[in-house]
Amino acid sequence: MTSRAKTPNAADLREEALRSQYKALNRSLAAALLHARPTPQRQMTMSTPSARDTEME
């Protein structure tokens, strides 16, 4: 019976560890997304002059 009582505690500890890891991942992912957002805009601005060049030709 004691082994069964220890199992949920271990599972709870695992869940808490996973939740803390996910919180850390969410923070890093949010930072990565904030840094990644300007990149597509730059690609869009870089692609627009080339499209204009093809239209001018």
C-alpha positions in Angstrom: 0.0 0.0 0.0 2.9 2.4 0.7 4.3 1.8 -2.8 0.9 2.9 -4.2 0.9 6.0 -2.0 4.4 6.9 -3.3 3.5 6.5 -6.9 1.0 9.5 -7.1 3.5 11.6 -5.2 6.2 10.8 -7.8 3.7 11.6 -10.5 2.8 14.9 -8.9 6.5 15.7 -8.7 6.9 14.9 -12.3 3.9 17.0 -13.2 5.3 19.9 -11.2 8.7 19.6 -12.9 7.1 19.4 -16.3 5.0 22.5 -15.6 8.0 24.4 -14.5 9.8 23.3 -17.6 6.9 24.3 -19.8 6.7 27.7 -18.1 10.4 28.2 -18.9 9.9 27.0 -22.5 6.9 29.4 -22.9 9.1 32.3 -21.8 11.9 31.3 -24.2 9.4 30.7 -27.0 7.8 34.0 -26.4 11.2 35.7 -26.6 12.1 33.8 -29.7 8.8 34.7 -31.4 9.4 38.4 -30.5 12.8 38.2 -32.1 11.5 36.2 -35.1 8.6 38.6 -35.9 10.8 41.3 -37.6 12.5 38.8 -39.8 9.5 38.0 -42.1 8.8 41.8 -42.3 12.4 42.3 -43.5 12.0 39.5 -46.1 8.8 41.2 -47.3 10.5 44.5 -47.7 13.4 42.9 -49.5 11.1 41.0 -51.8 9.0 44.1 -52.8 11.9 45.9 -54.5 12.7 42.8 -56.6 9.0 42.6 -57.6 9.1 46.3 -58.6 12.3 45.7 -60.6 10.6 42.9 -62.5 7.6 45.2 -63.2 9.9 48.0 -64.4 11.7 45.6 -66.8 
